[in-house]
């Protein structure tokens, strides 16, 4: 919120930082759900939980990950993922999570720099 007091333009100050990062949903997480399903004899493994019929969640590197429901063995276009594909996808997902953490740290640093300003002036 921005307001003017006398000749000074002021802004409200929000002290809490809320990261925009609540989890990951990507092509990689979709592949992990599919590979988990395929490598577990076309049953969803215990480490993957169902949110809805078309969304599944699991944890990786301390982050909640969401993936699309797998294509079932009887569906057109289903190709079974292998254990090697699952392992490669997990490595890729760890890299995605690490990159997201770097971006979040940069966002937080920029936020802290703005919050440290005594006032925010907007040129019109």
ABEGO torsion letter per residue (X at the ends): XBBBBEABBBBBBBABBBBABAEBBBAAAAAAAAAAAAAAGGBBBAABBBABAABBBBBBGGBBBBBBBBBBAABBGBBBBBAAAAAAAAAAAAAAAAAAAAAAAAAAAAAAAAAABABBBBBX
